[in-house]
Amino acid sequence: MNQTTRTQRFDPWLLVAAPLFMVAVAAAAYPAFRADPVSAPGLILLVGLTVTALVGLFAFGRVSEVTPHLEADDLLGALEEPAAIVSPDGRILAGNPGWQTAAAGARRLPRGRAAPGLYQAFAEAREGGTGRARARIEGQDWELLISWAGAERYLIRVAPEAVLAPAVPVQAVELVRPVDTAGQRAAAAGAPFGSAVVRGSDLFEGEIVECNAALPVLLGGRARPSARLADLLDPAGLTEARDKIVAGSVGPLELMTPGPEARSLHLYIAPEDDARRVWIFDVSAQKAMELQLNQSAKMQAIGQLAGGVAHDFNNILMAIDNQVFDLTTRHPVGDPSYGALVQIQQDVTRASDLVRKLLALARKQTVRRERLDLSELISESEVFLRRLLREDVKLQTEYARDLPEVLLDRSQFETAVMNLVVNARDAMAGHVVPGEGRVRIAVGKVDARAARSGGWLEAPEGELALIEVSDNGPGIPAELKEKVFEPFFTTKAVGEGTGMGLASVYGIVDQSGGRIVLGDAEGGGAMFRIYLPVARAPAVAEAGTEAPATSSAGRAPRKPRDLSGAGRILFAEDENNVRVLTAKLLRARGYEVIEASNGHEALELAEEYAGKIDLLLSDVVMPDLDGPTMLKNARPFLGDIPVLFMSGHAEADFSDLLEGNANVSFLAKPVRFPILAGTIKDLLHGDAEPQSSAA
């Protein structure tokens, strides 16, 4: 393959070096001529300088040393199969016509999985042999022959029958070629990942001939010579791995270690003498990250779904609830229809609660945060929580001293704790002897270090509040721990659960700036740890999230009250059923209602009735022109009258659109008519201060 040629190399520096050399010789001879050139010392000096000059001139004119020179173009052109010259880093320097036709777009050889064995093939070529490797180039699977072609050059050519069939087993090709056994053993000896040599037709049933020091650490103490991989790995993945080997795969083969603390492994195969060497990598952290990303993607998808349907669904629920309210005024207690109407109203409440859970999961529900003492919050909920448990299940509460305050939405957090208690109750059913069941709620404070060791790896510095809810049930199996917070995941029978309880808890805690972590309780059972950031300073509200708990715009009337009133209301709502029925109920209580089916119509009516409107009641999301934009355009005609927005979306989704607007309140749909009418009366007649959207 290599041919040796002699070539004259002309060096321009010779034009400078030769004259200077002669000048130096003449300078050395000058003293001899001046003194006595025919004397013995003079003759010796002159003869020596003459010989030196002749040798120097001969050296300058010598033919350069013989160097190997590859006539790449001629060699490539003589090969019929596709061939190319590449550099040691895989860059393609030249290719023959066959290569140009088949892989003209390739600029370098592939790496990694697309070219298994390529590194080993280059090593064999450097040793004077011919390396073999498979590579996928420009969509074709090729078997390449690699040879040394001079300094910093390699010749690659496609083996006969260039395009390999996908079903050719890799082992049938790889085992016939020589490998650098010493190199592989040296690499395995100091590797931080597991490696072993296995002899046998079945990789997993064959005997381990030798293994490096990292393998027992990875697979346990049984990983030693004479053992079998089948005894060290989870058998569930072996069948699929064998199928991949038969199909020609050399890795990665996805496997697991047995036991409760299973590790995820990637296994690669390489030939070694008459056996096979396996390389085993622990990818548990990578798999955990992938699961977190998948979980995050699922949560985001459910959030988008919830946010998209919540508005329309809440409009439907509001129309049904208001219709039932209207019917109950005509069919009071004692009427045969009253019971059915009450049942419908209860179903509406359950449906609206499910929507709230979906929005909590999506972190899109309206949040009203207030400073809360956790011990007071749990103690106030204790009576209600005891009613949720069966009489044979005990509720234990523990409170640490000097508990910090937190910023929470009271109703949301009560719902989260309730869901955890109910989940613990259901988990113990049928597994714990009646009278022995126990649900424990412990409240305390921890620092960031303790939170990180407890499972919240990204815990911020400083103090954190901790709420633990645990039980003494059977616990949660290891294979289900990563799924418990997934939306709609449940182990209950059909019809007994929606799978939204723990998912909504996850959303509530996450929106509160905290983290919920699943662990194991002492003596068995499950333990949920909720970490929450501590409130930074008293009386400081987070913009757009914290509001006084006593705000009239967000609470139901404490006692029956007269809901009648007077005044002209401009009502903008694109949902006909909600608009028509709500306007009818308001008119029945003395209000004059001007209806608008969209934002543009409301803007026209505001201009028409400029100075004659007492209150604007509007939906937020409407086609063409939304409520906040309509309000900004209508303010010159409305003046500083109170404004009440309603929406199935969270207030935070549009609070930025209301910046600079005062005297604005908000109610989350579905709104029961008594709450709506009471809020309108408060705003019009000054019974309560309106809630600013900027609060």
C-alpha positions as CSV (number, residue, x, y, z in Angstrom):
1,M,0.0,0.0,0.0
2,N,2.8,2.4,0.8
3,Q,5.5,3.2,-1.8
4,T,8.9,4.7,-1.0
5,T,10.3,7.4,-3.3
6,R,13.4,9.7,-3.3
7,T,12.7,13.3,-3.9
8,Q,15.0,16.3,-4.1
9,R,14.0,18.9,-1.6
10,F,15.2,22.4,-2.4
11,D,15.5,24.6,0.6
12,P,15.8,28.4,0.0
13,W,17.9,28.7,3.2
14,L,20.7,27.0,1.3
15,L,21.3,30.2,-0.7
16,V,22.0,31.9,2.6
17,A,23.8,29.1,4.5
18,A,26.3,28.1,1.8
19,P,28.0,31.6,1.3
20,L,28.1,32.2,5.1
21,F,29.8,28.8,5.5
22,M,32.4,29.6,2.9
23,V,33.1,33.0,4.6
24,A,33.6,31.3,7.9
25,V,36.1,28.8,6.4
26,A,38.0,31.7,4.7
27,A,38.1,33.6,7.9
28,A,39.6,30.6,9.7
29,A,42.3,30.2,7.0
30,Y,43.3,33.9,6.9
31,P,45.7,33.7,9.9
32,A,47.6,30.8,8.3
33,F,48.1,32.6,5.0
34,R,49.3,35.8,6.8
35,A,51.8,34.0,9.0
36,D,53.5,31.1,7.1
37,P,51.2,29.0,5.0
38,V,54.0,26.5,4.0
39,S,54.9,25.7,7.6
40,A,53.7,22.5,9.2
41,P,51.0,24.2,11.4
42,G,49.8,26.3,8.5
43,L,49.6,23.3,6.1
44,I,47.6,21.2,8.7
45,L,45.2,24.1,9.3
46,L,44.7,24.7,5.5
47,V,44.2,21.0,4.8
48,G,41.6,20.6,7.6
49,L,39.6,23.6,6.5
50,T,39.6,22.4,2.9
51,V,38.3,19.0,3.9
52,T,35.7,20.7,6.2
53,A,34.5,23.0,3.3
54,L,34.2,20.0,0.9
55,V,32.2,18.0,3.4
56,G,29.9,21.0,4.1
57,L,29.3,21.6,0.4
58,F,28.5,17.9,-0.1
59,A,26.1,17.9,2.9
60,F,24.2,20.9,1.5
61,G,23.7,19.2,-1.8
62,R,22.7,15.8,-0.5
63,V,19.4,14.3,-1.5
64,S,17.0,14.5,1.4
65,E,16.3,11.4,3.4
66,V,13.9,8.8,2.1
67,T,10.4,9.5,3.5
68,P,7.3,7.5,3.0
69,H,4.9,9.3,0.8
70,L,1.3,8.1,0.1
71,E,0.0,8.7,-3.3
72,A,-3.5,9.1,-2.0
73,D,-5.2,10.0,-5.3
74,D,-3.7,7.1,-7.2
75,L,-4.4,4.6,-4.4
76,L,-8.0,5.6,-3.9
77,G,-8.7,5.7,-7.6
78,A,-7.5,2.1,-7.9
79,L,-10.0,0.8,-5.3
80,E,-13.4,-0.3,-6.6
81,E,-15.2,-0.2,-3.3
82,P,-15.9,3.2,-1.6
83,A,-12.7,4.4,0.2
84,A,-11.4,7.5,1.8
85,I,-8.4,8.9,3.6
86,V,-9.1,10.2,7.1
87,S,-7.2,11.9,9.9
88,P,-6.8,10.4,13.4
89,D,-9.7,12.5,14.6
90,G,-12.1,11.1,12.0
91,R,-12.1,14.0,9.5
92,I,-12.4,12.8,5.9
93,L,-9.6,14.3,3.8
94,A,-10.2,12.6,0.4
95,G,-12.5,10.0,-1.2
96,N,-12.6,8.0,-4.4
97,P,-15.6,8.1,-6.8
98,G,-17.4,5.3,-4.9
99,W,-17.1,7.2,-1.7
100,Q,-18.3,10.5,-3.3
101,T,-21.3,8.7,-4.7
102,A,-22.3,7.0,-1.5
103,A,-21.2,9.4,1.3
104,A,-20.4,12.7,-0.3
105,G,-22.2,14.6,2.5
106,A,-20.2,13.1,5.3
107,R,-17.3,15.3,6.6
108,R,-16.2,13.0,9.4
109,L,-16.7,9.5,10.7
110,P,-19.6,9.1,13.2
111,R,-19.0,8.5,16.8
112,G,-20.6,6.7,19.7
113,R,-23.5,4.4,19.0
114,A,-23.4,5.2,15.3
115,A,-20.0,3.6,15.0
116,P,-19.4,0.9,17.6
117,G,-15.8,-0.4,17.7
118,L,-14.4,2.5,15.7
119,Y,-11.9,3.5,18.4
120,Q,-10.7,-0.1,18.7
121,A,-10.3,-0.4,14.9
122,F,-8.1,2.7,14.8
123,A,-5.9,1.3,17.6
124,E,-5.5,-2.0,15.6
125,A,-4.5,0.0,12.5
126,R,-1.9,1.9,14.4
127,E,-0.4,-1.5,15.4
128,G,0.0,-2.4,11.7
129,G,-3.2,-4.6,11.5
130,T,-6.5,-4.0,9.8
131,G,-9.2,-2.8,12.0
132,R,-12.9,-3.6,11.5
133,A,-15.8,-1.5,12.7
134,R,-19.5,-0.9,11.9
135,A,-20.6,2.6,11.1
136,R,-23.8,4.3,10.0
137,I,-22.9,6.9,7.4
138,E,-25.5,8.9,5.4
139,G,-28.2,6.5,6.4
140,Q,-26.3,3.3,5.5
141,D,-24.8,0.7,7.8
142,W,-21.3,-0.1,6.6
143,E,-18.6,-2.4,7.7
144,L,-15.3,-0.5,7.4
145,L,-11.8,-1.8,7.0
146,I,-9.2,0.6,8.5
147,S,-5.5,0.5,7.7
148,W,-2.5,2.8,8.5
149,A,-1.6,5.0,5.5
150,G,1.4,7.0,6.7
151,A,1.9,9.7,9.3
152,E,-1.4,11.1,10.6
153,R,-3.4,9.3,7.8
154,Y,-5.6,6.2,7.7
155,L,-7.2,4.5,4.8
156,I,-10.8,3.4,5.3
157,R,-12.7,1.3,2.8
158,V,-16.0,-0.5,2.7
159,A,-15.7,-4.2,3.0
160,P,-17.1,-6.4,0.3
161,E,-20.9,-6.6,0.4
162,A,-20.8,-3.0,1.5
163,V,-24.2,-2.4,2.8
164,L,-24.9,-4.8,5.7
165,A,-28.2,-6.3,6.4
166,P,-29.6,-5.0,9.6
167,A,-30.3,-8.5,10.9
168,V,-26.6,-9.7,10.8
169,P,-25.6,-10.5,14.4
170,V,-22.9,-8.2,15.6
171,Q,-21.1,-10.9,17.5
172,A,-20.8,-13.1,14.3
173,V,-18.7,-10.2,12.8
174,E,-17.0,-8.9,15.8
175,L,-15.6,-12.2,17.2
176,V,-13.6,-13.0,14.1
177,R,-11.4,-9.9,14.2
178,P,-8.4,-9.4,16.5
179,V,-8.7,-7.1,19.4
180,D,-6.4,-5.2,21.7
181,T,-6.9,-7.5,24.7
182,A,-4.2,-5.9,26.7
183,G,-5.6,-2.5,26.1
184,Q,-9.1,-3.5,27.1
185,R,-7.9,-5.1,30.3
186,A,-5.8,-2.0,31.2
187,A,-8.8,0.2,30.6
188,A,-11.1,-2.0,32.6
189,A,-8.7,-2.3,35.6
190,G,-8.8,1.4,36.5
191,A,-12.3,2.2,35.2
192,P,-14.8,3.6,37.7
193,F,-17.5,1.6,36.1
194,G,-18.0,-2.2,36.1
195,S,-16.4,-4.5,33.5
196,A,-16.2,-8.3,33.2
197,V,-15.1,-11.0,30.7
198,V,-17.8,-13.5,30.1
199,R,-17.3,-16.9,28.4
200,G,-20.3,-18.8,27.0
201,S,-22.8,-18.7,24.1
202,D,-25.4,-17.0,26.3
203,L,-24.0,-13.8,27.7
204,F,-26.1,-13.9,30.9
205,E,-25.8,-17.6,31.6
206,G,-22.1,-17.7,30.8
207,E,-19.3,-17.8,33.4
208,I,-17.6,-14.6,34.5
209,V,-13.9,-15.2,33.8
210,E,-12.6,-12.0,35.3
211,C,-14.0,-8.7,36.6
212,N,-12.6,-5.4,37.7
213,A,-12.8,-3.9,41.2
214,A,-15.7,-1.6,40.3
215,L,-18.1,-4.5,39.4
216,P,-18.6,-5.8,43.0
217,V,-19.4,-2.3,44.1
218,L,-22.0,-1.9,41.4
219,L,-23.6,-5.4,41.5
220,G,-22.8,-6.5,45.0
221,G,-20.4,-8.9,46.6
222,R,-21.5,-11.8,44.5
223,A,-19.9,-10.2,41.4
224,R,-16.8,-12.3,41.1
225,P,-15.2,-14.9,38.8
226,S,-17.3,-18.0,38.3
227,A,-20.6,-16.1,38.9
228,R,-23.2,-15.5,36.2
229,L,-24.7,-12.2,35.2
230,A,-28.2,-13.7,35.3
231,D,-27.7,-14.1,39.1
232,L,-26.6,-10.5,39.5
233,L,-29.3,-8.7,37.4
234,D,-33.0,-8.4,37.6
235,P,-34.4,-11.2,35.5
236,A,-37.3,-9.0,34.2
237,G,-35.0,-7.3,31.7
238,L,-33.0,-10.2,30.5
239,T,-35.4,-11.4,27.9
240,E,-35.5,-8.1,26.1
241,A,-31.7,-7.8,26.4
242,R,-31.3,-11.2,24.7
243,D,-33.6,-10.2,21.9
244,K,-31.6,-7.0,21.3
245,I,-28.3,-9.0,21.2
246,V,-29.8,-11.4,18.6
247,A,-30.9,-8.4,16.6
248,G,-27.3,-7.2,16.5
249,S,-27.2,-4.6,19.3
250,V,-24.0,-4.2,21.3
251,G,-25.5,-1.7,23.7
252,P,-26.8,0.0,25.5
253,L,-28.8,-2.8,27.0
254,E,-31.1,-1.5,29.7
255,L,-31.0,-3.6,32.9
256,M,-31.7,-3.3,36.6
257,T,-30.2,-4.7,39.7
258,P,-32.5,-6.7,41.9
259,G,-33.8,-5.6,45.3
260,P,-35.7,-2.7,46.8
261,E,-32.9,-0.2,46.0
262,A,-32.6,-1.2,42.4
263,R,-30.1,0.6,40.2
264,S,-30.6,1.3,36.5
265,L,-27.7,0.0,34.3
266,H,-26.5,0.3,30.8
267,L,-24.5,-2.7,29.5
268,Y,-22.3,-2.6,26.4
269,I,-20.6,-5.6,24.7
270,A,-17.2,-5.9,23.1
271,P,-15.3,-9.0,21.9
272,E,-12.2,-10.2,23.7
273,D,-10.3,-13.3,22.5
274,D,-12.7,-16.2,22.5
275,A,-15.0,-14.5,25.0
276,R,-16.9,-11.2,25.4
277,R,-16.2,-8.2,27.6
278,V,-19.1,-6.3,29.1
279,W,-19.0,-2.7,30.3
280,I,-21.7,-1.8,32.9
281,F,-22.5,1.8,33.8
282,D,-24.8,3.0,36.6
283,V,-27.3,5.4,35.0
284,S,-29.7,5.6,38.0
285,A,-29.2,9.4,38.4
286,Q,-29.8,9.9,34.7
287,K,-33.0,7.8,34.8
288,A,-34.1,9.7,37.9
289,M,-33.6,13.0,36.0
290,E,-35.5,11.6,33.0
291,L,-38.4,10.6,35.3
292,Q,-38.5,14.1,36.8
293,L,-38.6,15.6,33.4
294,N,-41.4,13.2,32.3
295,Q,-43.2,14.0,35.5
296,S,-42.8,17.7,34.8
297,A,-44.0,17.3,31.3
298,K,-47.1,15.4,32.5
299,M,-47.9,18.1,35.1
300,Q,-47.5,20.8,32.5
301,A,-49.8,18.9,30.1
302,I,-52.4,18.5,32.7
303,G,-52.0,22.1,33.7
304,Q,-52.7,23.3,30.1
305,L,-55.7,21.0,29.9
306,A,-57.1,22.2,33.3
307,G,-56.5,25.9,32.4
308,G,-58.2,25.4,29.0
309,V,-61.4,23.7,30.2
310,A,-61.8,25.3,33.6
311,H,-63.3,28.6,32.2
312,D,-65.9,26.9,30.2
313,F,-66.7,24.2,32.8
314,N,-67.0,26.8,35.5
315,N,-69.4,28.8,33.4
316,I,-71.6,25.7,33.0
317,L,-71.5,25.0,36.8
318,M,-72.3,28.6,37.6
319,A,-75.3,28.5,35.2
320,I,-76.5,25.2,36.8
321,D,-76.0,26.5,40.4
322,N,-77.8,29.8,39.7
323,Q,-80.7,27.9,38.1
324,V,-81.0,25.6,41.1
325,F,-80.9,28.7,43.4
326,D,-83.8,30.2,41.3
327,L,-85.8,27.0,41.6
328,T,-85.3,26.7,45.3
329,T,-86.9,30.1,45.8
330,R,-90.0,28.6,44.2
331,H,-89.7,25.1,45.7
332,P,-88.8,25.7,49.3
333,V,-88.4,23.1,52.1
334,G,-91.4,20.7,52.1
335,D,-91.8,20.8,48.3
336,P,-91.4,17.4,46.7
337,S,-88.7,18.8,44.4
338,Y,-86.6,20.4,47.1
339,G,-84.6,17.3,47.9
340,A,-83.7,16.8,44.2
341,L,-82.6,20.4,43.9
342,V,-80.4,20.1,47.0
343,Q,-78.8,17.0,45.5
344,I,-78.1,18.8,42.3
345,Q,-76.5,21.7,44.2
346,Q,-74.3,19.2,46.1
347,D,-73.2,17.7,42.8
348,V,-72.3,21.1,41.5
349,T,-70.2,21.7,44.6
350,R,-68.4,18.4,44.1
351,A,-67.8,19.2,40.4
352,S,-66.5,22.7,41.3
353,D,-64.2,21.1,43.9
354,L,-62.8,18.8,41.2
355,V,-62.1,21.8,39.0
356,R,-60.3,23.5,41.9
357,K,-58.1,20.4,42.3
358,L,-57.3,20.5,38.6
359,L,-56.4,24.2,38.8
360,A,-54.3,23.5,42.0
361,L,-52.5,20.9,40.0
362,A,-51.9,23.4,37.2
363,R,-50.9,26.1,39.7
364,K,-53.6,28.3,38.1
365,Q,-56.1,28.7,40.8
366,T,-56.7,32.0,42.6
367,V,-54.5,32.2,45.7
368,R,-55.2,34.3,48.7
369,R,-52.2,34.1,51.0
370,E,-52.2,35.2,54.6
371,R,-49.8,34.9,57.5
372,L,-50.6,31.7,59.3
373,D,-49.4,30.0,62.4
374,L,-49.2,26.3,61.5
375,S,-50.0,25.0,64.9
376,E,-53.2,27.1,65.0
377,L,-54.1,26.0,61.5
378,I,-53.7,22.3,62.3
379,S,-55.4,22.6,65.7
380,E,-58.4,24.4,64.2
381,S,-58.7,21.7,61.5
382,E,-58.3,18.8,64.0
383,V,-62.0,18.5,64.8
384,F,-62.9,18.3,61.1
385,L,-60.0,15.9,60.4
386,R,-61.2,13.5,63.2
387,R,-64.6,13.3,61.5
388,L,-62.9,12.2,58.3
389,L,-61.3,9.2,60.0
390,R,-63.1,6.1,61.1
391,E,-63.7,5.6,64.8
392,D,-61.0,2.9,64.9
393,V,-58.3,5.2,63.5
394,K,-56.6,7.6,65.9
395,L,-55.4,11.0,65.0
396,Q,-52.2,12.2,66.7
397,T,-50.8,15.7,66.5
398,E,-47.4,17.0,67.6
399,Y,-46.3,20.6,67.7
400,A,-42.8,21.9,68.1
401,R,-41.9,25.1,70.0
402,D,-41.3,28.5,68.4
403,L,-42.9,27.6,65.1
404,P,-42.4,30.2,62.3
405,E,-45.3,31.8,60.4
406,V,-45.8,30.9,56.8
407,L,-47.7,32.6,53.9
408,L,-50.4,30.2,52.8
409,D,-53.9,30.2,51.3
410,R,-55.8,28.8,54.3
411,S,-58.5,26.9,52.3
412,Q,-56.0,25.4,49.9
413,F,-53.7,24.2,52.7
414,E,-56.6,22.8,54.7
415,T,-57.6,20.9,51.5
416,A,-54.1,19.6,51.1
417,V,-53.9,18.3,54.7
418,M,-57.4,16.8,54.4
419,N,-56.3,14.9,51.2
420,L,-53.2,13.5,52.9
421,V,-55.3,12.3,55.9
422,V,-57.9,10.7,53.7
423,N,-55.2,9.0,51.7
424,A,-53.7,7.6,54.9
425,R,-57.1,6.4,56.1
426,D,-57.8,4.6,52.8
427,A,-54.3,3.1,52.8
428,M,-54.8,1.4,56.2
429,A,-58.2,0.0,55.3
430,G,-58.0,-3.8,55.2
431,H,-54.4,-3.8,56.3
432,V,-54.4,-2.6,59.9
433,V,-56.3,-4.3,62.7
434,P,-59.4,-2.2,63.7
435,G,-58.4,0.1,66.6
436,E,-54.7,-0.1,65.7
437,G,-54.7,2.5,62.9
438,R,-52.9,5.7,63.5
439,V,-52.5,8.9,61.5
440,R,-49.9,11.3,62.8
441,I,-49.5,15.0,62.0
442,A,-46.3,16.6,63.3
443,V,-45.4,20.3,62.8
444,G,-41.9,21.6,63.3
445,K,-39.1,23.6,61.8
446,V,-35.9,22.6,60.1
447,D,-32.9,24.2,58.4
448,A,-32.0,23.8,54.7
449,R,-29.5,21.0,55.4
450,A,-32.1,18.8,57.1
451,A,-34.6,19.5,54.3
452,R,-32.0,18.4,51.7
453,S,-31.3,15.2,53.6
454,G,-35.0,14.7,53.8
455,G,-35.5,14.8,50.1
456,W,-35.8,18.5,49.0
457,L,-32.4,18.7,47.3
458,E,-33.0,22.3,46.1
459,A,-34.1,23.6,49.5
460,P,-33.2,27.3,50.0
461,E,-31.1,28.5,52.8
462,G,-32.7,29.5,56.1
463,E,-35.4,28.1,58.3
464,L,-38.2,26.1,56.8
465,A,-41.5,24.9,58.2
466,L,-42.1,21.1,58.2
467,I,-45.5,19.3,58.3
468,E,-45.3,15.5,58.4
469,V,-48.3,13.3,57.8
470,S,-47.7,9.6,58.4
471,D,-49.6,6.4,59.0
472,N,-48.8,2.9,60.2
473,G,-50.3,1.2,57.2
474,P,-48.5,-1.1,54.7
475,G,-46.6,1.7,53.1
476,I,-46.3,2.4,49.4
477,P,-44.4,-0.1,47.2
478,A,-41.1,1.0,45.8
479,E,-42.4,0.7,42.2
480,L,-45.3,3.1,42.9
481,K,-43.4,5.8,44.8
482,E,-42.5,7.6,41.6
483,K,-46.1,7.6,40.4
484,V,-48.1,8.7,43.5
485,F,-48.1,12.4,42.5
486,E,-49.1,11.7,38.9
487,P,-52.5,13.0,37.8
488,F,-55.3,10.4,37.8
489,F,-53.0,7.7,39.1
490,T,-54.8,5.6,41.8
491,T,-54.6,2.1,43.2
492,K,-58.2,2.3,44.3
493,A,-61.0,0.4,42.6
494,V,-62.9,2.0,39.8
495,G,-65.3,4.5,41.1
496,E,-63.6,4.9,44.5
497,G,-61.1,7.5,43.6
498,T,-60.2,10.0,40.9
499,G,-56.4,9.9,41.4
500,M,-56.4,13.7,41.9
501,G,-55.9,13.9,45.7
502,L,-52.1,13.7,45.9
503,A,-51.7,15.4,42.6
504,S,-53.6,18.4,43.8
505,V,-51.6,18.4,47.0
506,Y,-48.4,18.5,45.0
507,G,-49.8,21.5,43.0
508,I,-50.9,23.4,46.2
509,V,-47.6,22.9,47.9
510,D,-45.6,23.8,44.8
511,Q,-47.6,27.0,44.2
512,S,-46.9,27.9,47.9
513,G,-43.2,27.8,47.2
514,G,-42.6,24.5,49.0
515,R,-42.0,20.9,48.3
516,I,-43.7,17.6,49.2
517,V,-41.6,14.5,49.6
518,L,-42.7,10.9,50.0
519,G,-40.8,8.8,52.6
520,D,-41.2,5.8,54.8
521,A,-42.5,6.2,58.4
522,E,-40.8,4.4,61.3
523,G,-42.3,1.0,61.8
524,G,-43.8,0.9,58.3
525,G,-46.4,3.0,56.6
526,A,-45.9,6.1,54.4
527,M,-44.8,9.6,55.4
528,F,-45.4,12.8,53.5
529,R,-43.1,15.7,54.4
530,I,-44.2,19.2,53.4
531,Y,-41.5,21.8,53.5
532,L,-42.6,25.4,53.3
533,P,-40.6,28.7,53.3
534,V,-41.0,30.9,56.3
535,A,-42.7,34.3,56.0
536,R,-40.0,36.9,55.6
537,A,-41.5,39.9,57.4
538,P,-44.8,40.8,59.2
539,A,-47.5,42.5,57.3
540,V,-45.7,42.3,54.0
541,A,-47.8,40.8,51.2
542,E,-46.6,39.2,48.1
543,A,-47.8,41.2,45.1
544,G,-50.8,39.6,43.5
545,T,-51.0,36.7,45.8
546,E,-51.6,37.7,49.4
547,A,-54.9,39.4,50.4
548,P,-56.6,39.9,53.7
549,A,-58.6,36.9,54.7
550,T,-61.6,39.1,55.6
551,S,-61.9,40.5,52.1
552,S,-65.5,40.8,51.1
553,A,-64.9,39.9,47.5
554,G,-63.8,36.4,48.4
555,R,-66.0,35.3,51.3
556,A,-69.6,34.1,51.6
557,P,-72.0,36.1,53.8
558,R,-71.8,35.0,57.4
559,K,-75.5,34.9,57.9
560,P,-78.7,35.3,55.8
561,R,-79.0,38.8,54.7
562,D,-81.2,41.0,52.5
563,L,-79.7,40.7,49.0
564,S,-81.9,43.4,47.4
565,G,-80.4,46.7,46.2
566,A,-80.7,49.5,43.7
567,G,-78.5,50.7,41.0
568,R,-77.7,50.3,37.3
569,I,-75.2,47.5,36.5
570,L,-73.4,47.0,33.2
571,F,-73.0,43.2,32.9
572,A,-70.6,41.9,30.2
573,E,-70.6,38.1,29.8
574,D,-70.2,36.0,26.7
575,E,-71.8,32.8,28.1
576,N,-75.5,33.3,27.4
577,N,-76.8,31.0,30.1
578,V,-74.7,32.7,32.8
579,R,-75.6,36.2,31.6
580,V,-79.3,35.7,31.1
581,L,-79.9,33.9,34.4
582,T,-77.7,36.1,36.5
583,A,-79.3,39.3,35.1
584,K,-82.7,37.8,35.8
585,L,-81.8,37.1,39.5
586,L,-80.3,40.6,39.9
587,R,-83.3,42.3,38.4
588,A,-85.5,40.3,40.8
589,R,-83.6,41.9,43.6
590,G,-84.2,45.5,42.4
591,Y,-81.2,46.2,40.2
592,E,-81.3,47.5,36.7
593,V,-79.1,45.4,34.5
594,I,-77.7,46.3,31.1
595,E,-76.5,43.2,29.3
596,A,-73.5,42.9,26.9
597,S,-72.6,39.7,25.2
598,N,-68.9,40.7,24.5
599,G,-66.3,43.3,25.3
600,H,-67.0,45.5,22.2
601,E,-70.7,45.7,23.0
602,A,-69.9,46.5,26.6
603,L,-67.7,49.4,25.5
604,E,-70.4,50.8,23.3
605,L,-73.0,50.6,26.1
606,A,-70.5,52.3,28.5
607,E,-70.2,55.2,26.1
608,E,-74.0,55.3,25.6
609,Y,-74.7,55.3,29.3
610,A,-71.7,57.5,30.2
611,G,-72.1,58.8,33.8
612,K,-75.2,56.7,34.4
613,I,-73.7,53.3,35.4
614,D,-73.1,52.4,39.0
615,L,-71.2,49.2,38.7
616,L,-69.4,47.1,36.0
617,L,-69.8,43.4,36.3
618,S,-67.7,41.6,33.7
619,D,-66.2,38.3,32.7
620,V,-62.4,38.4,32.2
621,V,-62.0,36.1,29.2
622,M,-64.2,37.1,26.3
623,P,-63.8,36.8,22.5
624,D,-62.1,39.7,20.6
625,L,-61.9,42.1,23.6
626,D,-61.2,40.8,27.1
627,G,-62.6,42.4,30.3
628,P,-59.4,44.2,31.5
629,T,-58.8,45.7,28.1
630,M,-62.4,46.8,27.8
631,L,-62.2,48.4,31.3
632,K,-59.2,50.5,30.3
633,N,-61.0,51.8,27.2
634,A,-64.3,52.4,29.1
635,R,-62.8,54.2,32.1
636,P,-63.4,57.7,30.7
637,F,-67.1,56.8,30.5
638,L,-67.4,54.9,33.7
639,G,-65.4,57.2,36.0
640,D,-64.3,55.6,39.3
641,I,-67.3,53.3,39.8
642,P,-66.6,49.9,41.4
643,V,-65.7,47.0,39.1
644,L,-66.3,43.3,39.8
645,F,-64.6,40.7,37.6
646,M,-65.5,37.0,37.5
647,S,-63.5,34.3,35.9
648,G,-62.7,30.6,35.9
649,H,-59.1,31.5,35.5
650,A,-56.8,32.5,38.3
651,E,-56.5,36.2,39.1
652,A,-52.8,36.0,38.7
653,D,-53.2,35.2,35.0
654,F,-54.4,38.7,34.3
655,S,-53.5,40.8,37.3
656,D,-50.8,42.6,35.2
657,L,-53.6,43.8,32.9
658,L,-55.2,45.6,35.8
659,E,-52.2,47.5,37.0
660,G,-53.1,51.1,37.7
661,N,-56.8,50.3,38.2
662,A,-58.3,51.0,41.6
663,N,-61.7,50.0,43.0
664,V,-61.5,46.5,41.3
665,S,-62.6,43.2,42.9
666,F,-62.5,39.7,41.8
667,L,-64.6,36.5,42.3
668,A,-63.6,33.1,41.1
669,K,-66.2,31.1,39.1
670,P,-68.4,29.3,39.8
671,V,-69.9,32.0,42.0
672,R,-73.0,31.1,44.0
673,F,-75.6,33.9,43.6
674,P,-75.9,34.8,47.3
675,I,-72.1,35.5,47.3
676,L,-72.4,37.5,44.0
677,A,-75.4,39.5,45.2
678,G,-73.9,40.2,48.6
679,T,-70.6,41.4,47.1
680,I,-72.4,43.7,44.7
681,K,-74.4,45.1,47.5
682,D,-71.3,45.7,49.6
683,L,-69.6,47.5,46.7
684,L,-72.6,49.7,45.8
685,H,-73.7,50.6,49.3
686,G,-70.4,50.8,51.1
687,D,-71.0,47.9,53.5
688,A,-67.4,46.8,52.9
689,E,-64.3,48.1,51.2
690,P,-63.7,46.8,47.7
691,Q,-60.6,44.7,47.1
692,S,-58.0,46.1,44.8
693,S,-56.5,43.8,42.3
694,A,-53.1,45.1,43.2
695,A,-53.3,43.9,46.7
